[in-house]
Amino acid sequence: MNGAEVNEEERPQPADSFEVLLITGMSGAGRSRAADSVEDMGWYVVDNLPPNLLVPLVDMMTSSGSKVHKLAAVIDVRSRSYFDDLAQVLSHLDDLGVKCRILFLDAADDVLIQRYESVRRPHPLQHGRRLIDGIEEERALLENLKERADIVIDTSTLSIHQLSTKLYDALLGKGPQTVAVHIFSFGFKYGIPLDADFVADVRFLPNPFWVPQLRELTGNDKAVSDYVLSSDGATKFLDSYTDAILTAIAGYSREDKHFVTIAIGCTGGQHRSVAMSRALAKRLSAKGLNVTVSARELKKHH
């Protein structure tokens, strides 16, 4: 064998980078909304999963070369017959080196009653009894699970957006870094995009199209980028626009808007908008933001 032998016990295992989040709590406290928010954060969400199926599911995902590294499982009172197995399951996941956390959502009884009455649905444990009887039975059933939860959120006074913000705070942290930014270039002559939160027009800059040696290049080429960024007004625009975007993103992070799309346009979407998109992305990335970039019209370039 060439090189130093690797001790199998020391070899990093796929499960080391795998993470499991159990979403549970009182019915009507916001599990479905929490699952949606967690899915938006990039987790693979499975609803109503019996706890004893977690281990084979994690085994399958970590041994099959799956690209999924974060699994969120919603466990509710319909899985009550499996709660006795939960401690053993969590211990097994720990032995596998899987990071596992429990998110418990709660709400006051009167709030839960109001929510159930507003949707005109029975509680899953009501069984022909009073609504409060089902709630009290569920609360007793989940008492031990709530005690061992890593994150407990009381949703009694929270809107769905406030709940989502709390989840982002708990799982990703606070601030602009929780906002994913996508920047794309486009050409005005092909139409203004409908899906952008911000649209910037950089047609005030000199057009490289009229420079023979730059015409067949794009904003991805250094010669074009240098030409555009050295033009009068380019740096000033980027400075001002970056500040404006950062101010907006800071506000978005507080208002449960975690995805922002910025469109930058020029005439044909080949030169100026491409170079300016990349330059803006570089500035925002330097501020710690998660930024991706694309060019809508470059496929039209020959």
C-alpha positions as CSV (number, residue, x, y, z in Angstrom):
1,M,0.0,0.0,0.0
2,N,1.4,3.4,-1.0
3,G,1.6,6.1,1.7
4,A,0.7,5.9,5.3
5,E,-2.0,3.4,6.3
6,V,-5.2,5.0,7.7
7,N,-6.7,3.5,10.8
8,E,-10.3,2.7,10.0
9,E,-11.4,4.0,13.4
10,E,-9.8,7.3,12.6
11,R,-11.2,7.6,9.1
12,P,-13.9,10.3,9.0
13,Q,-17.3,8.8,8.5
14,P,-20.0,10.2,6.4
15,A,-22.3,10.6,9.4
16,D,-19.8,13.0,11.0
17,S,-21.1,15.8,8.8
18,F,-24.8,14.7,9.0
19,E,-27.3,16.6,11.2
20,V,-30.8,15.7,12.3
21,L,-33.4,18.1,13.6
22,L,-36.5,16.6,15.3
23,I,-39.5,19.0,15.0
24,T,-42.1,18.2,17.5
25,G,-44.4,19.9,20.0
26,M,-48.1,20.7,20.6
27,S,-50.6,20.2,17.8
28,G,-51.5,23.7,16.6
29,A,-48.3,25.3,17.9
30,G,-46.8,25.8,14.4
31,R,-45.0,22.5,13.4
32,S,-46.0,22.8,9.7
33,R,-44.8,26.4,9.5
34,A,-41.6,25.5,11.3
35,A,-41.1,22.6,8.8
36,D,-41.6,25.1,5.9
37,S,-39.0,27.5,7.3
38,V,-36.5,24.8,8.0
39,E,-36.9,23.5,4.4
40,D,-36.2,27.0,3.2
41,M,-32.9,26.9,5.1
42,G,-31.8,23.8,3.1
43,W,-33.0,20.9,5.3
44,Y,-34.5,17.8,3.8
45,V,-37.9,17.6,5.6
46,V,-39.8,14.4,6.3
47,D,-43.3,14.8,7.9
48,N,-44.8,12.4,10.5
49,L,-41.8,10.1,10.7
50,P,-41.8,7.4,13.4
51,P,-38.7,7.9,15.5
52,N,-37.5,4.3,15.0
53,L,-37.3,4.9,11.3
54,L,-34.7,7.7,11.8
55,V,-31.7,5.4,12.1
56,P,-32.3,3.4,8.9
57,L,-33.1,6.7,7.1
58,V,-29.8,8.3,8.3
59,D,-27.9,5.1,7.5
60,M,-29.3,5.1,3.9
61,M,-28.5,8.8,3.4
62,T,-25.0,8.6,4.8
63,S,-24.0,5.4,3.0
64,S,-25.5,6.0,-0.5
65,G,-23.5,9.1,-1.4
66,S,-26.5,11.3,-0.9
67,K,-25.9,15.1,-1.0
68,V,-28.4,15.6,1.8
69,H,-26.5,16.5,5.0
70,K,-29.4,18.0,7.0
71,L,-32.5,15.9,7.8
72,A,-35.5,17.4,9.6
73,A,-38.1,15.0,10.8
74,V,-41.5,16.2,12.0
75,I,-42.8,14.0,14.8
76,D,-46.3,14.6,16.2
77,V,-48.7,13.0,18.6
78,R,-49.8,10.5,15.9
79,S,-46.5,8.8,16.5
80,R,-47.1,8.5,20.2
81,S,-46.6,4.7,20.2
82,Y,-43.0,5.3,19.2
83,F,-42.0,7.8,21.9
84,D,-40.7,5.1,24.2
85,D,-38.1,4.2,21.5
86,L,-36.9,7.8,21.1
87,A,-34.2,7.7,23.8
88,Q,-32.7,4.6,22.3
89,V,-32.9,6.1,18.8
90,L,-31.2,9.3,19.9
91,S,-28.5,7.3,21.6
92,H,-27.9,5.3,18.4
93,L,-27.6,8.5,16.4
94,D,-25.0,9.8,18.9
95,D,-23.0,6.6,18.4
96,L,-23.1,7.2,14.7
97,G,-21.6,10.6,15.2
98,V,-24.7,12.4,14.0
99,K,-25.5,15.8,15.5
100,C,-29.1,15.7,16.6
101,R,-31.3,18.4,18.1
102,I,-34.9,18.6,19.2
103,L,-37.1,21.6,18.4
104,F,-40.2,21.8,20.5
105,L,-43.0,24.2,19.7
106,D,-45.5,25.1,22.4
107,A,-48.4,27.4,23.0
108,A,-50.8,28.2,25.8
109,D,-54.0,26.1,26.0
110,D,-56.3,29.0,25.3
111,V,-54.4,29.9,22.2
112,L,-54.5,26.3,20.9
113,I,-58.2,26.2,21.5
114,Q,-58.7,29.4,19.6
115,R,-56.6,28.1,16.7
116,Y,-58.4,24.9,16.5
117,E,-61.8,26.6,16.6
118,S,-60.7,29.0,13.8
119,V,-59.9,26.1,11.4
120,R,-62.9,24.0,12.6
121,R,-60.9,20.8,13.0
122,P,-60.8,18.4,15.9
123,H,-57.6,17.8,17.9
124,P,-55.9,14.5,17.0
125,L,-56.5,13.2,20.5
126,Q,-59.9,14.6,21.1
127,H,-61.8,11.4,20.1
128,G,-65.2,12.8,20.6
129,R,-64.4,14.5,23.9
130,R,-63.9,18.2,24.7
131,L,-61.1,19.9,22.8
132,I,-59.3,20.7,26.1
133,D,-59.2,17.0,26.9
134,G,-57.2,16.3,23.8
135,I,-54.8,19.2,24.5
136,E,-54.2,18.1,28.1
137,E,-53.6,14.5,27.0
138,E,-51.1,15.6,24.4
139,R,-49.3,17.9,26.8
140,A,-48.9,15.1,29.3
141,L,-47.6,12.8,26.6
142,L,-45.0,15.3,25.4
143,E,-43.8,16.5,28.8
144,N,-40.6,14.5,28.9
145,L,-39.8,15.3,25.3
146,K,-40.1,19.0,26.0
147,E,-37.7,18.7,29.0
148,R,-35.0,17.3,26.8
149,A,-35.5,19.6,23.9
150,D,-32.6,21.8,22.7
151,I,-34.8,24.6,21.4
152,V,-38.2,25.5,22.9
153,I,-40.3,28.2,21.2
154,D,-43.6,29.4,22.6
155,T,-45.7,30.6,19.6
156,S,-48.6,31.9,21.7
157,T,-48.0,35.5,20.7
158,L,-46.0,35.0,17.5
159,S,-47.2,35.6,13.9
160,I,-46.0,33.1,11.3
161,H,-43.3,35.5,10.2
162,Q,-42.1,36.1,13.8
163,L,-41.9,32.3,14.3
164,S,-39.8,32.0,11.1
165,T,-37.5,34.7,12.3
166,K,-37.0,32.9,15.7
167,L,-36.2,29.7,13.8
168,Y,-33.6,31.5,11.7
169,D,-32.1,33.0,14.8
170,A,-31.9,29.6,16.5
171,L,-30.5,27.6,13.6
172,L,-28.6,30.1,11.5
173,G,-28.0,33.1,13.8
174,K,-29.2,36.7,13.5
175,G,-28.6,39.4,11.0
176,P,-28.0,39.9,7.3
177,Q,-26.0,36.7,7.0
178,T,-29.3,34.8,7.1
179,V,-30.4,36.4,3.8
180,A,-29.4,34.6,0.6
181,V,-28.7,37.0,-2.3
182,H,-28.9,36.2,-6.0
183,I,-27.6,38.7,-8.5
184,F,-28.2,38.3,-12.2
185,S,-27.5,40.4,-15.3
186,F,-30.0,41.0,-18.1
187,G,-30.5,43.0,-21.2
188,F,-33.3,45.6,-21.3
189,K,-34.0,44.8,-25.0
190,Y,-35.1,41.3,-23.9
191,G,-37.5,42.5,-21.3
192,I,-37.3,43.7,-17.6
193,P,-37.4,40.7,-15.2
194,L,-40.5,40.1,-13.2
195,D,-38.9,38.2,-10.3
196,A,-36.4,40.8,-9.0
197,D,-36.6,42.7,-5.7
198,F,-34.2,45.3,-7.1
199,V,-33.6,46.4,-10.7
200,A,-30.5,48.5,-11.5
201,D,-29.8,50.2,-14.8
202,V,-26.1,50.5,-15.7
203,R,-26.6,51.8,-19.3
204,F,-25.1,55.1,-18.1
205,L,-21.7,53.5,-18.4
206,P,-19.8,53.4,-21.8
207,N,-20.8,50.3,-23.8
208,P,-17.9,47.9,-24.6
209,F,-19.9,46.8,-27.6
210,W,-18.6,49.8,-29.5
211,V,-15.0,48.9,-28.8
212,P,-14.0,46.4,-31.6
213,Q,-11.6,44.4,-29.5
214,L,-14.2,44.0,-26.7
215,R,-17.3,43.4,-28.8
216,E,-17.1,39.6,-29.0
217,L,-16.1,39.3,-25.3
218,T,-18.4,39.4,-22.3
219,G,-18.4,40.9,-18.8
220,N,-16.8,37.7,-17.6
221,D,-13.6,38.6,-19.4
222,K,-11.1,40.7,-17.6
223,A,-10.6,43.1,-20.4
224,V,-14.3,44.0,-20.5
225,S,-14.5,44.0,-16.7
226,D,-11.5,46.4,-16.4
227,Y,-13.0,48.6,-19.1
228,V,-16.4,48.8,-17.3
229,L,-15.2,49.2,-13.8
230,S,-12.7,51.9,-14.7
231,S,-15.4,54.0,-16.4
232,D,-16.4,57.3,-14.8
233,G,-19.1,56.7,-12.2
234,A,-18.8,52.9,-12.0
235,T,-17.1,52.8,-8.6
236,K,-19.3,55.5,-7.1
237,F,-22.4,53.7,-8.3
238,L,-21.2,50.4,-6.7
239,D,-20.3,52.1,-3.4
240,S,-23.7,53.8,-3.1
241,Y,-25.7,50.8,-4.4
242,T,-23.9,48.4,-2.0
243,D,-24.7,50.6,0.9
244,A,-28.4,50.7,-0.1
245,I,-28.6,47.0,-0.6
246,L,-26.9,46.3,2.8
247,T,-29.4,48.6,4.5
248,A,-32.3,46.8,2.9
249,I,-31.0,43.3,3.7
250,A,-30.5,44.2,7.3
251,G,-34.2,45.1,7.4
252,Y,-35.2,42.0,5.5
253,S,-33.5,39.8,8.0
254,R,-35.7,41.3,10.7
255,E,-38.9,40.9,8.7
256,D,-38.5,37.3,7.7
257,K,-37.4,37.8,4.1
258,H,-34.4,35.6,3.6
259,F,-34.1,35.5,-0.2
260,V,-33.3,38.6,-2.2
261,T,-32.9,38.9,-6.0
262,I,-31.1,41.7,-7.6
263,A,-31.2,42.3,-11.4
264,I,-28.6,44.5,-13.1
265,G,-29.4,45.5,-16.7
266,C,-27.7,47.0,-19.7
267,T,-28.8,47.1,-23.3
268,G,-27.9,43.5,-24.4
269,G,-26.9,41.9,-21.1
270,Q,-23.5,40.9,-22.4
271,H,-21.0,43.4,-21.1
272,R,-21.7,46.1,-18.5
273,S,-24.4,44.3,-16.6
274,V,-22.3,41.2,-16.3
275,A,-19.3,43.0,-15.1
276,M,-21.2,45.1,-12.6
277,S,-23.1,42.1,-11.3
278,R,-19.9,40.3,-10.5
279,A,-18.4,43.4,-8.9
280,L,-21.5,43.9,-6.7
281,A,-21.4,40.2,-5.7
282,K,-17.8,40.5,-4.7
283,R,-18.6,43.5,-2.5
284,L,-21.6,41.8,-0.8
285,S,-19.6,38.5,-0.3
286,A,-16.9,40.5,1.4
287,K,-19.6,41.6,3.9
288,G,-20.2,38.0,4.8
289,L,-23.3,37.5,2.7
290,N,-24.3,34.3,0.8
291,V,-24.3,35.5,-2.8
292,T,-24.8,33.7,-6.1
293,V,-24.5,35.2,-9.6
294,S,-25.9,34.3,-13.0
295,A,-26.3,36.0,-16.4
296,R,-29.6,35.7,-18.1
297,E,-28.6,36.7,-21.6
298,L,-25.1,35.1,-22.0
299,K,-26.7,32.1,-23.6
300,K,-27.6,34.4,-26.4
301,H,-23.9,35.3,-26.9
302,H,-22.2,33.6,-29.8
